Amino acid sequence: MPKTPSPCIDVCKFKREGHCIGCSMTKAQKSLFKGLKKDSHRRAFVTMLTSQQGQLGKYTHWDIAYRKKLVKRKIAAEEIL
């Protein structure tokens, strides 16, 4: 199984109280994700991030963009999301 890709969707503008307007990660969370080696940890991080996006609101565009990223890498969204 391919490695879970970063939740980053290449927007990277930290305007919402330190959260990226593209993916909702903070700079610290981006660094943390890069350090995750086990795929189970990477998937858990994506799960946590989707929950965070739900709490913050205004991130409905992320799911569509991330699913496109998964398709491009030939990864089934059901495995990750």
PDB file with one MODEL, atoms N, CA, C and O in Angstrom:
MODEL        1
ATOM      1  N   MET A   1       0.848  -1.183   0.000  1.00  0.00           N
ATOM      2  CA  MET A   1       0.000   0.000   0.000  1.00  0.00           C
ATOM      3  C   MET A   1       0.891   1.243   0.000  1.00  0.00           C
ATOM      4  O   MET A   1       1.856   1.314   0.761  1.00  0.00           O
ATOM      5  N   PRO A   2       0.573   2.219  -0.847  1.00  0.00           N
ATOM      6  CA  PRO A   2       1.365   3.454  -0.885  1.00  0.00           C
ATOM      7  C   PRO A   2       1.249   4.241   0.420  1.00  0.00           C
ATOM      8  O   PRO A   2       0.267   4.139   1.154  1.00  0.00           O
ATOM      9  N   LYS A   3       2.273   5.013   0.670  1.00  0.00           N
ATOM     10  CA  LYS A   3       2.302   5.845   1.879  1.00  0.00           C
ATOM     11  C   LYS A   3       1.233   6.938   1.802  1.00  0.00           C
ATOM     12  O   LYS A   3       1.004   7.523   0.743  1.00  0.00           O
ATOM     13  N   THR A   4       0.592   7.198   2.926  1.00  0.00           N
ATOM     14  CA  THR A   4      -0.429   8.247   3.000  1.00  0.00           C
ATOM     15  C   THR A   4       0.206   9.596   2.691  1.00  0.00           C
ATOM     16  O   THR A   4       1.152  10.002   3.366  1.00  0.00           O
ATOM     17  N   PRO A   5      -0.305  10.301   1.672  1.00  0.00           N
ATOM     18  CA  PRO A   5       0.286  11.590   1.325  1.00  0.00           C
ATOM     19  C   PRO A   5      -0.078  12.683   2.331  1.00  0.00           C
ATOM     20  O   PRO A   5      -1.045  12.570   3.084  1.00  0.00           O
ATOM     21  N   SER A   6       0.706  13.708   2.316  1.00  0.00           N
ATOM     22  CA  SER A   6       0.459  14.857   3.183  1.00  0.00           C
ATOM     23  C   SER A   6      -0.921  15.448   2.917  1.00  0.00           C
ATOM     24  O   SER A   6      -1.373  15.471   1.772  1.00  0.00           O
ATOM     25  N   PRO A   7      -1.592  15.923   3.958  1.00  0.00           N
ATOM     26  CA  PRO A   7      -2.888  16.570   3.770  1.00  0.00           C
ATOM     27  C   PRO A   7      -2.767  17.956   3.133  1.00  0.00           C
ATOM     28  O   PRO A   7      -3.778  18.576   2.804  1.00  0.00           O
ATOM     29  N   CYS A   8      -1.567  18.431   2.962  1.00  0.00           N
ATOM     30  CA  CYS A   8      -1.342  19.741   2.345  1.00  0.00           C
ATOM     31  C   CYS A   8      -1.859  19.732   0.913  1.00  0.00           C
ATOM     32  O   CYS A   8      -1.601  18.792   0.162  1.00  0.00           O
ATOM     33  N   ILE A   9      -2.588  20.778   0.536  1.00  0.00           N
ATOM     34  CA  ILE A   9      -3.099  20.892  -0.833  1.00  0.00           C
ATOM     35  C   ILE A   9      -2.456  22.069  -1.554  1.00  0.00           C
ATOM     36  O   ILE A   9      -3.029  22.622  -2.493  1.00  0.00           O
ATOM     37  N   ASP A  10      -1.269  22.445  -1.112  1.00  0.00           N
ATOM     38  CA  ASP A  10      -0.421  23.455  -1.757  1.00  0.00           C
ATOM     39  C   ASP A  10      -1.032  24.861  -1.811  1.00  0.00           C
ATOM     40  O   ASP A  10      -0.914  25.561  -2.816  1.00  0.00           O
ATOM     41  N   VAL A  11      -1.673  25.253  -0.737  1.00  0.00           N
ATOM     42  CA  VAL A  11      -2.164  26.631  -0.605  1.00  0.00           C
ATOM     43  C   VAL A  11      -1.235  27.397   0.333  1.00  0.00           C
ATOM     44  O   VAL A  11      -0.743  28.470  -0.017  1.00  0.00           O
ATOM     45  N   CYS A  12      -0.998  26.852   1.515  1.00  0.00           N
ATOM     46  CA  CYS A  12      -0.005  27.336   2.491  1.00  0.00           C
ATOM     47  C   CYS A  12      -0.062  28.837   2.791  1.00  0.00           C
ATOM     48  O   CYS A  12       0.916  29.561   2.605  1.00  0.00           O
ATOM     49  N   LYS A  13      -1.206  29.275   3.249  1.00  0.00           N
ATOM     50  CA  LYS A  13      -1.373  30.651   3.730  1.00  0.00           C
ATOM     51  C   LYS A  13      -1.976  30.569   5.116  1.00  0.00           C
ATOM     52  O   LYS A  13      -3.108  30.115   5.288  1.00  0.00           O
ATOM     53  N   PHE A  14      -1.229  31.003   6.086  1.00  0.00           N
ATOM     54  CA  PHE A  14      -1.636  30.875   7.487  1.00  0.00           C
ATOM     55  C   PHE A  14      -2.347  32.150   7.946  1.00  0.00           C
ATOM     56  O   PHE A  14      -1.754  33.010   8.597  1.00  0.00           O
ATOM     57  N   LYS A  15      -3.619  32.250   7.596  1.00  0.00           N
ATOM     58  CA  LYS A  15      -4.380  33.464   7.895  1.00  0.00           C
ATOM     59  C   LYS A  15      -5.489  33.252   8.911  1.00  0.00           C
ATOM     60  O   LYS A  15      -5.997  34.231   9.458  1.00  0.00           O
ATOM     61  N   ARG A  16      -5.877  32.043   9.182  1.00  0.00           N
ATOM     62  CA  ARG A  16      -6.989  31.774  10.103  1.00  0.00           C
ATOM     63  C   ARG A  16      -6.444  31.407  11.474  1.00  0.00           C
ATOM     64  O   ARG A  16      -6.394  30.233  11.843  1.00  0.00           O
ATOM     65  N   GLU A  17      -6.041  32.415  12.216  1.00  0.00           N
ATOM     66  CA  GLU A  17      -5.506  32.233  13.571  1.00  0.00           C
ATOM     67  C   GLU A  17      -4.393  31.184  13.601  1.00  0.00           C
ATOM     68  O   GLU A  17      -4.360  30.328  14.485  1.00  0.00           O
ATOM     69  N   GLY A  18      -3.486  31.259  12.629  1.00  0.00           N
ATOM     70  CA  GLY A  18      -2.353  30.353  12.559  1.00  0.00           C
ATOM     71  C   GLY A  18      -2.609  29.056  11.813  1.00  0.00           C
ATOM     72  O   GLY A  18      -1.723  28.207  11.720  1.00  0.00           O
ATOM     73  N   HIS A  19      -3.815  28.895  11.282  1.00  0.00           N
ATOM     74  CA  HIS A  19      -4.156  27.694  10.520  1.00  0.00           C
ATOM     75  C   HIS A  19      -4.127  28.018   9.032  1.00  0.00           C
ATOM     76  O   HIS A  19      -4.560  29.088   8.606  1.00  0.00           O
ATOM     77  N   CYS A  20      -3.613  27.081   8.256  1.00  0.00           N
ATOM     78  CA  CYS A  20      -3.563  27.241   6.804  1.00  0.00           C
ATOM     79  C   CYS A  20      -4.985  27.314   6.247  1.00  0.00           C
ATOM     80  O   CYS A  20      -5.861  26.560   6.670  1.00  0.00           O
ATOM     81  N   ILE A  21      -5.209  28.218   5.304  1.00  0.00           N
ATOM     82  CA  ILE A  21      -6.540  28.339   4.714  1.00  0.00           C
ATOM     83  C   ILE A  21      -6.844  27.188   3.751  1.00  0.00           C
ATOM     84  O   ILE A  21      -7.994  27.008   3.350  1.00  0.00           O
ATOM     85  N   GLY A  22      -5.829  26.411   3.379  1.00  0.00           N
ATOM     86  CA  GLY A  22      -6.036  25.275   2.478  1.00  0.00           C
ATOM     87  C   GLY A  22      -6.374  23.987   3.195  1.00  0.00           C
ATOM     88  O   GLY A  22      -7.321  23.294   2.821  1.00  0.00           O
ATOM     89  N   CYS A  23      -5.599  23.656   4.234  1.00  0.00           N
ATOM     90  CA  CYS A  23      -5.744  22.337   4.871  1.00  0.00           C
ATOM     91  C   CYS A  23      -6.066  22.401   6.361  1.00  0.00           C
ATOM     92  O   CYS A  23      -6.422  21.378   6.947  1.00  0.00           O
ATOM     93  N   SER A  24      -5.955  23.535   6.974  1.00  0.00           N
ATOM     94  CA  SER A  24      -6.214  23.800   8.396  1.00  0.00           C
ATOM     95  C   SER A  24      -5.049  23.449   9.313  1.00  0.00           C
ATOM     96  O   SER A  24      -5.155  23.626  10.527  1.00  0.00           O
ATOM     97  N   MET A  25      -3.939  22.955   8.765  1.00  0.00           N
ATOM     98  CA  MET A  25      -2.799  22.643   9.625  1.00  0.00           C
ATOM     99  C   MET A  25      -2.098  23.925  10.073  1.00  0.00           C
ATOM    100  O   MET A  25      -2.084  24.931   9.364  1.00  0.00           O
ATOM    101  N   THR A  26      -1.524  23.855  11.257  1.00  0.00           N
ATOM    102  CA  THR A  26      -0.637  24.922  11.723  1.00  0.00           C
ATOM    103  C   THR A  26       0.771  24.576  11.237  1.00  0.00           C
ATOM    104  O   THR A  26       1.004  23.467  10.755  1.00  0.00           O
ATOM    105  N   LYS A  27       1.690  25.498  11.358  1.00  0.00           N
ATOM    106  CA  LYS A  27       3.067  25.213  10.956  1.00  0.00           C
ATOM    107  C   LYS A  27       3.644  24.067  11.777  1.00  0.00           C
ATOM    108  O   LYS A  27       4.386  23.238  11.250  1.00  0.00           O
ATOM    109  N   ALA A  28       3.310  24.015  13.063  1.00  0.00           N
ATOM    110  CA  ALA A  28       3.790  22.926  13.923  1.00  0.00           C
ATOM    111  C   ALA A  28       3.226  21.582  13.472  1.00  0.00           C
ATOM    112  O   ALA A  28       3.935  20.576  13.485  1.00  0.00           O
ATOM    113  N   GLN A  29       1.958  21.561  13.074  1.00  0.00           N
ATOM    114  CA  GLN A  29       1.347  20.318  12.606  1.00  0.00           C
ATOM    115  C   GLN A  29       1.978  19.855  11.296  1.00  0.00           C
ATOM    116  O   GLN A  29       2.166  18.657  11.084  1.00  0.00           O
ATOM    117  N   LYS A  30       2.305  20.803  10.418  1.00  0.00           N
ATOM    118  CA  LYS A  30       2.972  20.440   9.160  1.00  0.00           C
ATOM    119  C   LYS A  30       4.310  19.777   9.441  1.00  0.00           C
ATOM    120  O   LYS A  30       4.647  18.769   8.820  1.00  0.00           O
ATOM    121  N   SER A  31       5.066  20.329  10.366  1.00  0.00           N
ATOM    122  CA  SER A  31       6.355  19.748  10.746  1.00  0.00           C
ATOM    123  C   SER A  31       6.162  18.374  11.372  1.00  0.00           C
ATOM    124  O   SER A  31       6.919  17.446  11.088  1.00  0.00           O
ATOM    125  N   LEU A  32       5.156  18.244  12.217  1.00  0.00           N
ATOM    126  CA  LEU A  32       4.869  16.969  12.870  1.00  0.00           C
ATOM    127  C   LEU A  32       4.549  15.893  11.839  1.00  0.00           C
ATOM    128  O   LEU A  32       5.060  14.777  11.929  1.00  0.00           O
ATOM    129  N   PHE A  33       3.706  16.220  10.860  1.00  0.00           N
ATOM    130  CA  PHE A  33       3.316  15.232   9.849  1.00  0.00           C
ATOM    131  C   PHE A  33       4.543  14.742   9.077  1.00  0.00           C
ATOM    132  O   PHE A  33       4.663  13.552   8.789  1.00  0.00           O
ATOM    133  N   LYS A  34       5.435  15.646   8.750  1.00  0.00           N
ATOM    134  CA  LYS A  34       6.639  15.271   8.002  1.00  0.00           C
ATOM    135  C   LYS A  34       7.486  14.265   8.766  1.00  0.00           C
ATOM    136  O   LYS A  34       8.191  13.461   8.155  1.00  0.00           O
ATOM    137  N   GLY A  35       7.426  14.297  10.089  1.00  0.00           N
ATOM    138  CA  GLY A  35       8.211  13.385  10.913  1.00  0.00           C
ATOM    139  C   GLY A  35       7.563  12.033  11.162  1.00  0.00           C
ATOM    140  O   GLY A  35       8.199  11.137  11.718  1.00  0.00           O
ATOM    141  N   LEU A  36       6.302  11.870  10.757  1.00  0.00           N
ATOM    142  CA  LEU A  36       5.602  10.607  10.980  1.00  0.00           C
ATOM    143  C   LEU A  36       6.070   9.569   9.968  1.00  0.00           C
ATOM    144  O   LEU A  36       5.962   9.777   8.759  1.00  0.00           O
ATOM    145  N   LYS A  37       6.589   8.456  10.465  1.00  0.00           N
ATOM    146  CA  LYS A  37       7.123   7.407   9.588  1.00  0.00           C
ATOM    147  C   LYS A  37       6.135   6.267   9.360  1.00  0.00           C
ATOM    148  O   LYS A  37       6.033   5.747   8.249  1.00  0.00           O
ATOM    149  N   LYS A  38       5.414   5.881  10.395  1.00  0.00           N
ATOM    150  CA  LYS A  38       4.456   4.775  10.255  1.00  0.00           C
ATOM    151  C   LYS A  38       3.205   5.266   9.545  1.00  0.00           C
ATOM    152  O   LYS A  38       2.670   6.327   9.866  1.00  0.00           O
ATOM    153  N   ASP A  39       2.747   4.484   8.579  1.00  0.00           N
ATOM    154  CA  ASP A  39       1.568   4.889   7.827  1.00  0.00           C
ATOM    155  C   ASP A  39       0.325   4.942   8.701  1.00  0.00           C
ATOM    156  O   ASP A  39      -0.567   5.753   8.454  1.00  0.00           O
ATOM    157  N   SER A  40       0.249   4.091   9.718  1.00  0.00           N
ATOM    158  CA  SER A  40      -0.909   4.132  10.615  1.00  0.00           C
ATOM    159  C   SER A  40      -0.963   5.470  11.351  1.00  0.00           C
ATOM    160  O   SER A  40      -2.045   5.992  11.618  1.00  0.00           O
ATOM    161  N   HIS A  41       0.191   6.014  11.674  1.00  0.00           N
ATOM    162  CA  HIS A  41       0.240   7.328  12.329  1.00  0.00           C
ATOM    163  C   HIS A  41      -0.165   8.432  11.357  1.00  0.00           C
ATOM    164  O   HIS A  41      -0.852   9.382  11.734  1.00  0.00           O
ATOM    165  N   ARG A  42       0.265   8.299  10.113  1.00  0.00           N
ATOM    166  CA  ARG A  42      -0.090   9.294   9.092  1.00  0.00           C
ATOM    167  C   ARG A  42      -1.594   9.293   8.843  1.00  0.00           C
ATOM    168  O   ARG A  42      -2.204  10.355   8.717  1.00  0.00           O
ATOM    169  N   ARG A  43      -2.201   8.094   8.772  1.00  0.00           N
ATOM    170  CA  ARG A  43      -3.655   8.014   8.579  1.00  0.00           C
ATOM    171  C   ARG A  43      -4.394   8.592   9.783  1.00  0.00           C
ATOM    172  O   ARG A  43      -5.394   9.291   9.620  1.00  0.00           O
ATOM    173  N   ALA A  44      -3.906   8.304  10.988  1.00  0.00           N
ATOM    174  CA  ALA A  44      -4.531   8.850  12.202  1.00  0.00           C
ATOM    175  C   ALA A  44      -4.438  10.376  12.205  1.00  0.00           C
ATOM    176  O   ALA A  44      -5.365  11.053  12.648  1.00  0.00           O
ATOM    177  N   PHE A  45      -3.336  10.910  11.717  1.00  0.00           N
ATOM    178  CA  PHE A  45      -3.178  12.363  11.650  1.00  0.00           C
ATOM    179  C   PHE A  45      -4.212  12.964  10.700  1.00  0.00           C
ATOM    180  O   PHE A  45      -4.814  13.992  11.007  1.00  0.00           O
ATOM    181  N   VAL A  46      -4.419  12.323   9.545  1.00  0.00           N
ATOM    182  CA  VAL A  46      -5.417  12.816   8.586  1.00  0.00           C
ATOM    183  C   VAL A  46      -6.808  12.768   9.213  1.00  0.00           C
ATOM    184  O   VAL A  46      -7.605  13.684   9.009  1.00  0.00           O
ATOM    185  N   THR A  47      -7.109  11.728   9.965  1.00  0.00           N
ATOM    186  CA  THR A  47      -8.400  11.622  10.665  1.00  0.00           C
ATOM    187  C   THR A  47      -8.554  12.761  11.665  1.00  0.00           C
ATOM    188  O   THR A  47      -9.610  13.389  11.742  1.00  0.00           O
ATOM    189  N   MET A  48      -7.502  13.022  12.425  1.00  0.00           N
ATOM    190  CA  MET A  48      -7.532  14.127  13.394  1.00  0.00           C
ATOM    191  C   MET A  48      -7.738  15.456  12.667  1.00  0.00           C
ATOM    192  O   MET A  48      -8.484  16.320  13.130  1.00  0.00           O
ATOM    193  N   LEU A  49      -7.076  15.607  11.535  1.00  0.00           N
ATOM    194  CA  LEU A  49      -7.166  16.860  10.789  1.00  0.00           C
ATOM    195  C   LEU A  49      -8.574  17.101  10.244  1.00  0.00           C
ATOM    196  O   LEU A  49      -9.060  18.231  10.266  1.00  0.00           O
ATOM    197  N   THR A  50      -9.226  16.055   9.757  1.00  0.00           N
ATOM    198  CA  THR A  50     -10.589  16.233   9.256  1.00  0.00           C
ATOM    199  C   THR A  50     -11.536  16.629  10.391  1.00  0.00           C
ATOM    200  O   THR A  50     -12.469  17.404  10.181  1.00  0.00           O
ATOM    201  N   SER A  51     -11.296  16.105  11.576  1.00  0.00           N
ATOM    202  CA  SER A  51     -12.080  16.502  12.742  1.00  0.00           C
ATOM    203  C   SER A  51     -11.822  17.973  13.074  1.00  0.00           C
ATOM    204  O   SER A  51     -12.750  18.724  13.372  1.00  0.00           O
ATOM    205  N   GLN A  52     -10.565  18.366  13.017  1.00  0.00           N
ATOM    206  CA  GLN A  52     -10.195  19.762  13.271  1.00  0.00           C
ATOM    207  C   GLN A  52     -10.865  20.688  12.257  1.00  0.00           C
ATOM    208  O   GLN A  52     -11.356  21.760  12.612  1.00  0.00           O
ATOM    209  N   GLN A  53     -10.879  20.269  11.006  1.00  0.00           N
ATOM    210  CA  GLN A  53     -11.515  21.085   9.963  1.00  0.00           C
ATOM    211  C   GLN A  53     -12.996  21.256  10.234  1.00  0.00           C
ATOM    212  O   GLN A  53     -13.550  22.333  10.013  1.00  0.00           O
ATOM    213  N   GLY A  54     -13.641  20.205  10.709  1.00  0.00           N
ATOM    214  CA  GLY A  54     -15.060  20.283  11.046  1.00  0.00           C
ATOM    215  C   GLY A  54     -15.327  21.272  12.165  1.00  0.00           C
ATOM    216  O   GLY A  54     -16.326  21.991  12.141  1.00  0.00           O
ATOM    217  N   GLN A  55     -14.441  21.310  13.139  1.00  0.00           N
ATOM    218  CA  GLN A  55     -14.601  22.235  14.260  1.00  0.00           C
ATOM    219  C   GLN A  55     -14.331  23.676  13.836  1.00  0.00           C
ATOM    220  O   GLN A  55     -15.011  24.597  14.287  1.00  0.00           O
ATOM    221  N   LEU A  56     -13.343  23.867  12.973  1.00  0.00           N
ATOM    222  CA  LEU A  56     -12.998  25.220  12.535  1.00  0.00           C
ATOM    223  C   LEU A  56     -13.971  25.752  11.489  1.00  0.00           C
ATOM    224  O   LEU A  56     -14.203  26.959  11.414  1.00  0.00           O
ATOM    225  N   GLY A  57     -14.542  24.856  10.679  1.00  0.00           N
ATOM    226  CA  GLY A  57     -15.427  25.262   9.593  1.00  0.00           C
ATOM    227  C   GLY A  57     -14.641  25.821   8.425  1.00  0.00           C
ATOM    228  O   GLY A  57     -13.430  26.014   8.535  1.00  0.00           O
ATOM    229  N   LYS A  58     -15.297  26.084   7.318  1.00  0.00           N
ATOM    230  CA  LYS A  58     -14.717  26.700   6.121  1.00  0.00           C
ATOM    231  C   LYS A  58     -13.659  25.849   5.422  1.00  0.00           C
ATOM    232  O   LYS A  58     -12.798  26.397   4.733  1.00  0.00           O
ATOM    233  N   TYR A  59     -13.699  24.529   5.580  1.00  0.00           N
ATOM    234  CA  TYR A  59     -12.700  23.678   4.933  1.00  0.00           C
ATOM    235  C   TYR A  59     -13.330  22.605   4.051  1.00  0.00           C
ATOM    236  O   TYR A  59     -12.712  21.568   3.814  1.00  0.00           O
ATOM    237  N   THR A  60     -14.545  22.833   3.562  1.00  0.00           N
ATOM    238  CA  THR A  60     -15.204  21.834   2.729  1.00  0.00           C
ATOM    239  C   THR A  60     -14.463  21.618   1.412  1.00  0.00           C
ATOM    240  O   THR A  60     -14.571  20.544   0.821  1.00  0.00           O
ATOM    241  N   HIS A  61     -13.725  22.600   0.947  1.00  0.00           N
ATOM    242  CA  HIS A  61     -12.960  22.482  -0.298  1.00  0.00           C
ATOM    243  C   HIS A  61     -11.789  21.494  -0.165  1.00  0.00           C
ATOM    244  O   HIS A  61     -11.347  20.923  -1.161  1.00  0.00           O
ATOM    245  N   TRP A  62     -11.291  21.294   1.054  1.00  0.00           N
ATOM    246  CA  TRP A  62     -10.130  20.442   1.266  1.00  0.00           C
ATOM    247  C   TRP A  62     -10.402  18.998   0.850  1.00  0.00           C
ATOM    248  O   TRP A  62      -9.567  18.378   0.192  1.00  0.00           O
ATOM    249  N   ASP A  63     -11.555  18.460   1.224  1.00  0.00           N
ATOM    250  CA  ASP A  63     -11.884  17.064   0.929  1.00  0.00           C
ATOM    251  C   ASP A  63     -11.799  16.791  -0.570  1.00  0.00           C
ATOM    252  O   ASP A  63     -11.241  15.776  -0.986  1.00  0.00           O
ATOM    253  N   ILE A  64     -12.338  17.675  -1.365  1.00  0.00           N
ATOM    254  CA  ILE A  64     -12.320  17.516  -2.826  1.00  0.00           C
ATOM    255  C   ILE A  64     -10.881  17.541  -3.345  1.00  0.00           C
ATOM    256  O   ILE A  64     -10.489  16.693  -4.146  1.00  0.00           O
ATOM    257  N   ALA A  65     -10.107  18.510  -2.889  1.00  0.00           N
ATOM    258  CA  ALA A  65      -8.717  18.649  -3.341  1.00  0.00           C
ATOM    259  C   ALA A  65      -7.865  17.459  -2.899  1.00  0.00           C
ATOM    260  O   ALA A  65      -7.027  16.982  -3.664  1.00  0.00           O
ATOM    261  N   TYR A  66      -8.072  16.976  -1.673  1.00  0.00           N
ATOM    262  CA  TYR A  66      -7.282  15.847  -1.180  1.00  0.00           C
ATOM    263  C   TYR A  66      -7.653  14.562  -1.913  1.00  0.00           C
ATOM    264  O   TYR A  66      -6.782  13.744  -2.212  1.00  0.00           O
ATOM    265  N   ARG A  67      -8.930  14.381  -2.201  1.00  0.00           N
ATOM    266  CA  ARG A  67      -9.355  13.199  -2.957  1.00  0.00           C
ATOM    267  C   ARG A  67      -8.723  13.188  -4.352  1.00  0.00           C
ATOM    268  O   ARG A  67      -8.335  12.128  -4.843  1.00  0.00           O
ATOM    269  N   LYS A  68      -8.616  14.347  -4.988  1.00  0.00           N
ATOM    270  CA  LYS A  68      -7.948  14.445  -6.297  1.00  0.00           C
ATOM    271  C   LYS A  68      -6.483  14.043  -6.172  1.00  0.00           C
ATOM    272  O   LYS A  68      -5.940  13.364  -7.044  1.00  0.00           O
ATOM    273  N   LYS A  69      -5.850  14.466  -5.084  1.00  0.00           N
ATOM    274  CA  LYS A  69      -4.456  14.103  -4.831  1.00  0.00           C
ATOM    275  C   LYS A  69      -4.322  12.589  -4.682  1.00  0.00           C
ATOM    276  O   LYS A  69      -3.376  11.994  -5.198  1.00  0.00           O
ATOM    277  N   LEU A  70      -5.260  11.970  -3.983  1.00  0.00           N
ATOM    278  CA  LEU A  70      -5.233  10.522  -3.801  1.00  0.00           C
ATOM    279  C   LEU A  70      -5.431   9.788  -5.125  1.00  0.00           C
ATOM    280  O   LEU A  70      -4.747   8.801  -5.398  1.00  0.00           O
ATOM    281  N   VAL A  71      -6.361  10.264  -5.943  1.00  0.00           N
ATOM    282  CA  VAL A  71      -6.611   9.649  -7.247  1.00  0.00           C
ATOM    283  C   VAL A  71      -5.351   9.724  -8.109  1.00  0.00           C
ATOM    284  O   VAL A  71      -4.978   8.752  -8.766  1.00  0.00           O
ATOM    285  N   LYS A  72      -4.715  10.868  -8.099  1.00  0.00           N
ATOM    286  CA  LYS A  72      -3.497  11.062  -8.890  1.00  0.00           C
ATOM    287  C   LYS A  72      -2.413  10.069  -8.482  1.00  0.00           C
ATOM    288  O   LYS A  72      -1.631   9.616  -9.318  1.00  0.00           O
ATOM    289  N   ARG A  73      -2.373   9.737  -7.205  1.00  0.00           N
ATOM    290  CA  ARG A  73      -1.369   8.786  -6.687  1.00  0.00           C
ATOM    291  C   ARG A  73      -1.881   7.345  -6.649  1.00  0.00           C
ATOM    292  O   ARG A  73      -1.217   6.445  -6.135  1.00  0.00           O
ATOM    293  N   LYS A  74      -3.072   7.153  -7.201  1.00  0.00           N
ATOM    294  CA  LYS A  74      -3.690   5.823  -7.283  1.00  0.00           C
ATOM    295  C   LYS A  74      -3.880   5.185  -5.906  1.00  0.00           C
ATOM    296  O   LYS A  74      -3.554   4.018  -5.685  1.00  0.00           O
ATOM    297  N   ILE A  75      -4.419   5.993  -4.989  1.00  0.00           N
ATOM    298  CA  ILE A  75      -4.721   5.532  -3.640  1.00  0.00           C
ATOM    299  C   ILE A  75      -6.227   5.660  -3.436  1.00  0.00           C
ATOM    300  O   ILE A  75      -6.811   6.708  -3.714  1.00  0.00           O
ATOM    301  N   ALA A  76      -6.846   4.601  -2.953  1.00  0.00           N
ATOM    302  CA  ALA A  76      -8.287   4.628  -2.707  1.00  0.00           C
ATOM    303  C   ALA A  76      -8.575   5.521  -1.507  1.00  0.00           C
ATOM    304  O   ALA A  76      -7.980   5.342  -0.444  1.00  0.00           O
ATOM    305  N   ALA A  77      -9.470   6.469  -1.666  1.00  0.00           N
ATOM    306  CA  ALA A  77      -9.809   7.403  -0.595  1.00  0.00           C
ATOM    307  C   ALA A  77     -10.344   6.672   0.632  1.00  0.00           C
ATOM    308  O   ALA A  77     -10.160   7.139   1.756  1.00  0.00           O
ATOM    309  N   GLU A  78     -10.999   5.538   0.434  1.00  0.00           N
ATOM    310  CA  GLU A  78     -11.554   4.768   1.548  1.00  0.00           C
ATOM    311  C   GLU A  78     -10.464   4.254   2.482  1.00  0.00           C
ATOM    312  O   GLU A  78     -10.713   4.030   3.667  1.00  0.00           O
ATOM    313  N   GLU A  79      -9.262   4.067   1.952  1.00  0.00           N
ATOM    314  CA  GLU A  79      -8.153   3.599   2.778  1.00  0.00           C
ATOM    315  C   GLU A  79      -7.660   4.684   3.726  1.00  0.00           C
ATOM    316  O   GLU A  79      -7.129   4.385   4.795  1.00  0.00           O
ATOM    317  N   ILE A  80      -7.836   5.935   3.336  1.00  0.00           N
ATOM    318  CA  ILE A  80      -7.288   7.062   4.089  1.00  0.00           C
ATOM    319  C   ILE A  80      -8.371   7.806   4.864  1.00  0.00           C
ATOM    320  O   ILE A  80      -8.225   8.051   6.061  1.00  0.00           O
ATOM    321  N   LEU A  81      -9.448   8.160   4.187  1.00  0.00           N
ATOM    322  CA  LEU A  81     -10.482   9.005   4.806  1.00  0.00           C
ATOM    323  C   LEU A  81     -11.570   8.199   5.461  1.00  0.00           C
ATOM    324  O   LEU A  81     -12.506   8.768   6.022  1.00  0.00           O
TER     325      LEU A  81
ENDMDL
END
